[in-house]
Amino acid sequence: MTEEFPSTQHAIQFVGKDEVVHNPAKPMYPLGPTQVLLRTEAVGICFSDTKLLHAFDSHPRKSEVLAGLSAGELATIPSYQPGTNPVVPGHEPVGRIVAVGSDVVHHRVGERVLVQTDYRHLPTASSNAAFGYNFEGALQEYVVLDERVIMDPATGERFLIPVSERPTASAVALIEPWACVEAAYAWGERQTLKAGGRLLVVADGPVTGLDALLADAAPASVTVLGGADVPGADRVASVEELAGSFDDIVYVGSDADLAEALGARLGFGGVMDVVLAGGSFARPVKIDVGRVHYDLIRYTGTAGSDAAAGYARIPAQCELREGERIAIVGAAGPMGLMHTVRTAVSGVPGISMDAVDVDDARLAHLAEVVAPIAASRGVPATFRNSRTEPLEAGYSYIAAMVPAPFLITQAVEIAADGAIVNAFAGFAIGTMADLDLTAIATKGIYLVGTSGSRIQDMRTVLAKVEDGTLDTDVSLWAVTGMAGVAEAIDAVNNRTSGGKIMVYPMLPELGMVRLAELDERLPEVAAAMVDGRWGTAAEAALLASQA
């Protein structure tokens, strides 16, 4: 590096399963011709960081990149650290570009940028590459990125999104988790067969509505299990004879064992249409809710015999609808707070919200933050402990923040006809929930989940922050420098945090301080807050206090 930059820096590194270290002298990498050096202003701690810490090299996003860049190209990127290599986490950052390589075309020194961190164009064995996973993240003072990685090859869009100087660093860093929330509602859902995909039809006789589905979107291949007559289809005699995965499965029947076996055959983004034809399942069906979240698999269906009716029930997106009765389960955690605020400010007419948790202290904090916002927007909101006040049936939208399978089971049980059950929590793939598939098909309940965010989701939230429509700092619960990161990770891992924790990497010695403790521990920072809210003056006072 030139004399402008230090030769070493403070960094947080995951070096093995459940092994986190604060390295005060991590070497700075030399900057290659296609690379960009980002100085980290702030970075949020995410529950996903704890999942990487627990899994380390077995995490699907820590494995090697298989396509998109050659092994030779990857070898020239020093921040590419797959497998058992120590890695710097931190995928919720804002930073400033302070140097660029000689061949960099799309980025310039001086830009303040929000970082899109999900590299879907670089697949791994069972997921995709990501900043803060197999590419080093922002829990360090400086981070090297490569322009071959941070450009979307499909659209030409930059993954470093310019932002103005107006918002706080924390407000910009918080856009990434808020964008994940935005994506959970804005993600487009497929309402037809996948054109050019693989279709499996499982039925013993004719399938009503199949011709309409095939006419709407023609798959590349059709396989039939059973006696259904589909011209030109390949035929198999058992599930065991099926080869590969399928984009669509139309199952006419109600055998739980068969439904479970077929669910395992859904490919990424696959849809299973359960056509009960008047039948019902004799027991709950085990559904991989981890795959609903990460692999975007979907279940739909109908009580009748028309296969097209199941697809007709799929919403174009899982946005809130007029008159919704909404339950947000796990609402008092960091992501739940974001869901409750987004609901309160959504502007959707006639909605009401129950914010649900099992921790009275965190619920009280949530109510303190969210109740005034909801009241100002005319959204009826209650804050209830489900241990003492169990939820009754009749919700038209249920969002689950906690990765506990029984909560998804309960959500289906209390869902109204046509309800959306949003499995937002990051269940590990292979996490099975016992679900009433009869109710899902009969009542038209739609089970959905999403992982991460897209550039358009980040731009949507950024626009709200820039124009003052949304203050993402409302979800801030604590601040810290590098010395407090281990404590911050523990708070997130143990679900004791009542909101987001923001790390300022340029403050190496600062421990974690809850905003509620600022009066006692950092009174000069507390005095700079306005009406008890974090903002530009408070952030400036924090940085000055550690100078």
N, C-alpha and C positions, 0 to 999 in steps of 0.2 A: 504494500500500500504506500501511498505518498505520505509526506509528513503531515498532511491534513488529518489523518486518521490514526488511531492508536494501533499498536501491533497486536494487542490482546483486548478482550472485552469480557464483561460479566454476561453469563448465559445460564439458563436452566436447561439441564439435559436429562432425558430419560436414558438410562444406561442398561436397563434390564427390567424384567417384570417387577413392578412395585419398587423400583430403584430410581429415585430422583435426586439429583445433585445440583447445587449452586456452584458453578465453575467460575471463579473470579478471573481466570486468565485463559479463556478459550481463544485460540489463535484466530486472527482475522484472515479470511481467505483472500488470495490475490484475485483481482477482478479480470475475468476473461473478456474477449472482444464482444460477445453477445450478451453480456451480463449487466445487471442493474444493482446498485448498492442502495439499500433502503435503511434509513435511520428510523428506528421504531420510536414513535411518540407514546403510544399506549397500546395495550393488548389485554383483552378480557380472558378470564378463566372460564372454560366450558366443561360441562359434565363429560363431553366426548373426550376431553384431555385425560380424564380419569380412566376411561375405557381403554385408551391407548396405553396408559401406564400399567394397567392390569394385564393387558394382553401382550404388549410390546411386539415382538417379531411375529406373533401369531395373528396380530390385527390385520384384516384384509387390505388395509391401506398402507401398511408398513412393508408390504412385499414388493418385489421387483416390478418395474414397468415392463410390459410385454410387447407393446407396440406404440407407434407414434413418434418415438425417437429410437435411434439405434443404440446398441450397447456402447459403441464408440462415442456417440454424441453425449450420452448420459455420463460417461467417464470424464468428460470435460466440465461437468457441473459439480463443483465441490460441495454444494449444499444438498446433493442427492445422497441420502443415507438410508438405504433400504435394509431389510433383514435385521441382523443383530447389531448393526452399527449404532452407536449412540446418536440420538436425534434431539433437536431442540423443538419442543412443542409450541403451541400458540398460533391459533388460526383465526383470531378475531382482532386484527390489528388495524391501526392507522400509522402511516409513516411518511417520510419525506425522502424523495430521491436525491441523493447527495453525490452520486458518481455514476457514469455509464461507460460501457466499453466502446471501443472504436467502431464496431459494426452495429450498434444499437440504433434503430430507426424510429421507433414509435414512442419512446420515452425520453424525457429531458430532465436535466438537473433542476432542482427547485420545486418540482411538482409535489404537492401534498396529495396523498392517494389513499383510497380505501382499497383493500385487497380482497378480490374474489379468490377463494382458496381451493375450489373443487375442480380438479383437472380431469374432467370426464373424457377428454380426448386421449388420455394416457392410461389405458386399462392395466390392471393387475390381474392376478389369477382369478380373484372373486370379487373385485371391486374396481376402484380406479385410484390413481395417484392423487395426492393432496398435500397442500402446504401445511406444515406442522405434523406430518405423518412420515411419508418416505422422502419428502423434501423438507429441509429445516424450516421451522416456523419462527415466530417473532418474539419469543421469550428470550431475547438477547438484544443488545444495544444496536447492532447492525445485522442485516440479513442480506445475503446474495440471492437474487432471482435471475432467471435466464429468459431472455425474450423468446426463445423457441418454446418455452413452457407456458409463458404468461400471455400468449395470444391465442384466441379461439380460432382454430384452423377452418371451422365451418362458416364463421361469420366475419372473421377479421377483427373482432372486438378485443380490446385490451382487458386483461384481468386486473390491472391497476387503474382504478377509476378516479379521475381527478375530483377533488373536493375543495371548497373554498376555505378561507382562513377563519370564517365566522364561528362554526361550531367548536365546542370543546373537543379535545382529542378523545375523551371518553365517549362523547356522543357519537363520534364517527366510528370508533372501534365497536360500539354497540350495534351498529347497523348490521353487521354480519349475523348475530343471533336474531335480531329483529327481522332480517330478511328470511331466515329459516322459518320464522312464524308466518311471514307473508306468503312464502311458498306453500305452506300447508293449506292455505285457502285458495291461492291463485293457480295452483298447478292444474294444467289441463288434463282431463280424463278422457280415455278412449271410449267412444260410445258405439263402436262397430267392431266387426272382426278386423284383425290387422291385415291390411292389404299386403300381399306378398309374404305373409307369415305361414306358420304351420298350425293347422286346425285338427283337433282330435274330437270326434263325435263318439260318445259312449251311449248306446241306446239299443234296446232289443227290437224296436219296431220303427215305423216312420216317425220323423221329427217335424212337427208342425213349426212353421216359421223359418226353417233352415234355408229354404230357397230364397226368402227375402234377405236373410243375412248374407248369403253368398252373392246375391245380386248387388248388394250395397258395397261390399268390399271383398274382392276375390283373393283368397289365400293362394300361396304358391303350391301347397300340398294339403290333402285331406286324408286323414287316417280314420278308420272306423273300427271300433271295438264293439261287438254285438251284432245284432241282426239288421241294423238300419241300412236301407238301400240308398247309397249316395253314389251317383254315377262317377266313375273315374277315380274313386277313392282306393287307397291301399287298405288291406284288411289284416287285423291281427286277432288272435284268439284269446289273449290274456294281457294283463298289464305288464307282465314280465317280458313280453315280446316287444314292447314299445321301445323305440330307439330315440334317444335325445329328449329334448324338452319341447313344449308347445306354447305358442303365443295365445291360443284360445282353446278352451276345452268346454264343449257343450255336453253336460251330463244329464241324461234323463233317468231319474231314479232317486232312491233315498237309502242307499246302503252306506252306512258310516265308514266301514272298512274300505270300501271302494273309493269313496270320496276322499279319504285321507291319502290313499295311494295315488290318486289322480292329482291331488294338490301338490305332491312332491314332483310332479311332472311339469308344473307350470314354469315357463322360462321367465327371464327378466321382463317385467311389465306385462306378464300374462294375465288373462282374465278367465275365470271359471264361471260359467253360466249354469246354475243348478235349476233344472226343470223338474219340479216335484210331481207334476201330472196327477195331483190329488193325493200323493203319498206324504209321508213324514218320516224323519229319521228317528230311530228307536233310542238314540243316545246322543249326547253332544259330540261334535266332530272336532278333532284336534286340527287346528289351523296354525301355521307358522307365522306368528305376528311379527317376528323379526324380518321375515321376507316381505310382509306387507309394508313395513317401514323402509327397508333398505333396497329391496328388489322390486318394489312397486307392484306386487301381485295384487289382484283384486278378485272379490267374490260378489256375484250378483245372482239373481234368480227370480223365479216366479212360482206361485202355487199351482198355476195351470199347466197347460201343455204347449204353449207357444214360446219357443226358444227366443224369438225376437223380442218378447216382452221383457226378458231379463236385461238385455242391452238397452232397451228403451228407458229403463229406470236409472241408468247411470247418469249422474249430473255432469254437465260440461266442465264445471270446476266445483270445488267443495267450499265455496264462499258461503257466508251467512246469508239466509233468506229472510224475507219480510215475515215478521211475526214469530221468529224462532224463539223457542224456550231452550236456553243454552246452559249446560253444565260443564264447568272447567274443573277437572279432577286433578288434584295436585297443584292447585292455583297459587299457593303461597310460596312456591319455589321461584327461582329466577325466570324460567321460561313461562311458568304459569302466570306470573305477573304480567309478562308481555302479552299473553293471550287475553288476559282480562282487560288490559288497557286498549288493545286493538279492538276488542269487542265494544268497549264503551265509546270509542271514538269512530266506530265504523259508519255511523250515519244510516244504518239499515233501519227502516221504520218498524216499530212495534215489537222490538226484541226485548227480552229480559234475560238476566244472567244470574246463575248461582255459582259463586266461587267456592270451591270445596277443598278442604284439606283436613288433616288430622292433628295439626299442631296449633293450639290456640294462640300462642305468642306470635307465630308467623302470620296467622290469619288476622290478628289485630294490626300488625304492620301493613299487611296487604290492604285492609279496609281503610287504614289511614291514608294510604297513597291513592287507592283506586276509587273509593266511595265519592270523594268530591268530583272527580272527573266524570264518573257515571251520572251523578246528580246533575252536573252542568249540561250533560247531553240528553237528559231525560230518559236514561236507561235504568229501569228498576234493577237493583243488584242486592243480593244477599251474600253473606260470608258465613259459611256454616261448616261445622265439624261433623263429618260423616260418621264418626264413631258414636256421637251422642244424638245425631239427627240424621238417620239414614235417608238416602235419596229415594223418592217415590218414582213410579213409572210416569212416562209421558214427555220426556225430553226429545226435542226434534234435532238437537245437535249436542254431541258429547265429545269433548276433547280431553284426552288422557295424557297427562304429563309424566306419570310414574310408570317405569317399566316393570309392572307387576301383572302377570297374565290374568289373575282373577279380576282385575279392574276392567279388562276388556270383556270378560265374561259377564260381569255385572252391567257394563254399559249396554251390551246387547239386550239384556233382560229388561232394562228400564227405558229402552228406546221406543219412541212412538213410530207409527207407520211412516215410512219414507224418511226416517232419520238418517243422519250421517254420523258415524262413529269414527273419529279422527284419532288414530293411534299415533300420536305425535312422539311419544316417548321412544327413545332409541333402544328397543329390544334387540338383544343379540340374535343373529340368525340362528334358527334352531329352537327358539323359545316358542313352545306350543301352548296355545290357550284352548280350553274346552268351550266351544261356542255352539249356540243353538242355531244350526244352519237351517232348520225348518223356519225359525222366526226370521232369519235374514232373508230367505227367499219369499216367505209368505207376506211379510210386512214391508218388503222393499227396503230393508236397512242396508246402507252402503258403508262398508268398512274400508277406510282409506288410511294411507300413511305416506309420508315423504321424508327424504333425507337431504339435508343441506339446502342450499339455495342456488339460484341461477343469477346471471348478471342482471337480467331484467328485474328480479326481485330486489336486488341490492339498489338498483337505480330507482325503483319505486319508493323504497324507504328513504334513500338519500334525498330525493325530491321533497319528501315530507319534512325531513330534518332541515334542509336548506331554506324552505319557505316558512318554517316555524309552525307547521301543522302538527308535528309530532316532536316531543322532547324525549329522545331515547334515554337521557340521563335519569328519567323517572324510575328506571329499573336499577339504578346504581345503589349498592348496599355497602360496599367497602372499597378502600383504595390501599395499595401497597406498592412498595418497591421490591427489588429482587429478594431481599432478606425475608419477606413474608410470603413468598410464593408457596412454600411447602405447607404453611398453615392455611393458605387460601385453597389449595388443592384438597386438603383434608376437609375443609368446610363444605366444599362442593361435593366431595365424595360421600360425606356423612349426611348430606342434605340438611345442614344446619344453617346455611346461608339463606337470608331472606330476599336475596336479589343478586345482581351481578357484582363480581369483584374485578376491579380494574388494576392492572399492573403498569407502572411507569418504569420501564427498564433502565432509564438514565438515573434512577434513584436507587443505587445498589444497597444502601444501608437501611432503608425504611422498611419497618415491619408492617403487618396488616393492621389497618385502623378502620373500624366500622364507622360509618357516617354518624351514627348515634353517639360515638365516643369522641368526636372531634372537639367538643367543648372542653373536655378534660385533657386530652392528649395533644391536640394541635389547635389551641384556641384562636390563633391568628387565621387559620384556615376556616374554622367555624364562623368567625366574624365576617368572613368574605362571602358566605352563603346568603342567598336572598330568599327570605321566607322558608328557611330550612332546606332549600333546594340547591343541589350542585349546579355550578355554572362556570362561566369563563373566569370570573374573579376568584372563585374558590380554587379552581385548578391552577391558576397563576400563583396564588398564595401557597399552595402545596409545593409547587416546584421551587418557589423562592425559599420556602422554609428549610429545604434540604440543600441549598446552595453552599 
